Amino acid sequence: MKVFSTIAVQSTLEELLPQFERENDVKLAVTWNTAPALVKRLQGGETADVLILNRAGIDTMTRDGRILPGSEVTLASSATAIAIKAGAARPDISTPDALKRTLLAARAISYTDPAAGGASGIYFAKLLERLGIAAEINARTKFPPPAGLVANFLLTGEADLAVQQVPELLQVPGIEILGPLPGDLHMVTVFVAGVEAATPHGAAAKALIAFLHSPSAATVFRAKGLDPQ
């Protein structure tokens, strides 16, 4: 059974899916990417049995008639946050003004390339414009490869600050999360699962989504930095 899933929930699903496979005698083939990249592939003719995307991605697929009516389930949400290398000095990001000063003082930062379609990257690029520092910050920004983890640049010393959703930051050991974006800059992404309308594996697809929405799965989501719904 094919699953298209956003990388924001990758660490959670990698822990949970082997249990589902064992208990249901099902083999899952998972494709990981940003939600917009997966939507583009689906609109280009690819198919999957279960789609786990952000809210905007599921809404697009619903409009395209690709989601089985009644199958949509909200799984979790996640804040966009800022991280540093473990043990580094903790700069102030407590207010929008403090965040602006901290970004300007950094030698380099890393966030998801907005051209790759990740929600945090698109939002943060617009935030830099809103703060009036886009040109200065982007001149010293390190973008990861598509579906990459920005916190890796903290470990190599190529960036002082990394901006991404909490579960993606937590996938990189050796970093510390300073906190979410402050005040009215705060940004939360909601992740939703749905069954592909044309799937030949409807019962198994619904069972997988029910499993991911169970209390035991919620414990894993929470441990990975997501807020289960």
Long-range contacts (C-beta under 8 A, 24 or more apart in sequence): 1-26, 1-27, 1-28, 1-29, 1-49, 1-50, 1-201, 1-204, 1-205, 1-208, 2-28, 2-29, 2-30, 2-31, 2-47, 2-48, 2-49, 2-50, 3-28, 3-29, 3-30, 3-31, 3-48, 3-49, 3-50, 3-51, 3-52, 3-208, 4-30, 4-31, 4-33, 4-38, 4-41, 4-42, 4-46, 4-48, 4-50, 4-51, 4-52, 4-53, 5-30, 5-31, 5-32, 5-38, 5-51, 5-52, 5-53, 6-32, 6-33, 6-34, 6-35, 6-38, 6-52, 6-53, 6-54, 6-57, 6-191, 7-32, 7-33, 7-34, 7-147, 7-168, 8-35, 8-54, 8-78, 8-119, 8-165, 8-167, 8-168, 8-189, 8-191, 8-226, 9-52, 9-75, 9-76, 9-167, 9-191, 9-221, 9-224, 9-226, 10-167, 10-168, 10-171, 11-167, 11-170, 11-171, 11-224, 12-76, 12-167, 12-217, 12-220, 12-221, 12-224, 12-226, 13-52, 13-212, 15-220, 15-224, 16-211, 16-212, 16-217, 16-220, 20-207, 20-208, 20-211, 24-204, 24-207, 24-208, 26-204, 26-208, 28-208, 32-147, 33-146, 33-147, 34-112, 34-116, 34-117, 34-118, 34-119, 34-146, 34-147, 35-117, 35-118, 35-119, 36-116, 36-117, 36-118, 37-116, 37-117, 37-146, 37-147, 40-117, 42-66, 47-196, 47-198, 47-199, 48-196, 48-199, 49-195, 49-196, 49-199, 49-200, 49-201, 49-204, 49-205, 50-193, 50-194, 50-195, 50-196, 50-199, 50-205, 50-208, 50-209, 51-193, 51-194, 51-195, 51-196, 52-191, 52-192, 52-193, 52-212, 53-191, 53-192, 53-194, 54-119, 54-189, 54-190, 54-191, 54-192, 55-189, 55-190, 55-191, 55-192, 56-119, 57-192, 58-192, 58-193, 58-194, 61-194, 62-194, 65-197, 66-196, 66-197, 66-198, 67-194, 67-195, 67-196, 67-197, 68-194, 68-195, 68-196, 68-197, 68-199, 68-202, 69-197, 71-194, 71-195, 71-205, 71-206, 71-209, 72-192, 72-193, 72-194, 73-192, 73-193, 73-194, 73-209, 73-210, 73-212, 73-213, 74-190, 74-191, 74-192, 74-229, 75-191, 75-192, 75-193, 75-212, 75-213, 75-221, 75-228, 75-229, 76-190, 76-191, 76-221, 76-226, 76-227, 76-228, 76-229, 77-188, 77-189, 77-190, 77-191, 77-226, 77-227, 77-229, 78-165, 78-166, 78-167, 78-188, 78-189, 78-191, 78-225, 78-226, 78-227, 79-165, 79-166, 79-180, 79-181, 79-186, 79-187, 79-188, 80-119, 80-120, 80-123, 80-124, 80-163, 80-164, 80-165, 80-166, 80-180, 80-181, 80-187, 80-188, 80-189, 81-163, 81-164, 81-165, 81-166, 81-169, 81-177, 81-178, 81-179, 81-180, 81-181, 82-161, 82-162, 82-163, 82-177, 82-178, 82-179, 82-180, 82-181, 83-151, 83-154, 83-161, 83-162, 83-163, 83-164, 83-169, 83-172, 83-175, 83-176, 83-177, 83-178, 84-154, 84-160, 84-161, 84-162, 84-175, 84-176, 84-178, 85-154, 85-155, 85-157, 85-160, 85-174, 85-175, 85-176, 86-174, 86-175, 86-176, 87-176, 88-154, 88-160, 88-176, 90-176, 90-178, 91-161, 91-178, 93-178, 93-179, 93-181, 93-182, 94-179, 94-182, 95-182, 95-183, 96-131, 96-182, 96-183, 96-184, 96-185, 98-182, 99-131, 99-181, 99-182, 99-185, 100-131, 100-133, 102-161, 103-128, 103-131, 103-133, 103-137, 103-161, 104-133, 104-136, 104-137, 106-140, 106-159, 106-160, 106-161, 107-140, 107-159, 107-160, 108-140, 108-141, 108-142, 108-153, 108-158, 108-159, 108-160, 109-137, 109-140, 109-141, 109-142, 109-159, 109-160, 109-161, 109-162, 109-163, 110-141, 110-142, 110-143, 110-144, 110-150, 110-151, 110-153, 110-154, 110-158, 110-159, 110-161, 110-162, 110-163, 111-141, 111-143, 111-150, 111-162, 111-163, 111-164, 112-143, 112-144, 112-148, 112-150, 112-163, 112-164, 113-143, 113-144, 113-146, 116-143, 116-146, 116-147, 118-164, 119-165, 119-187, 119-189, 120-163, 120-164, 120-165, 120-168, 120-187, 120-189, 123-187, 124-163, 127-181, 127-185, 151-175, 165-189, 165-225, 166-225, 166-226, 167-224, 167-225, 167-226, 169-225, 170-224, 170-225, 190-229, 191-226
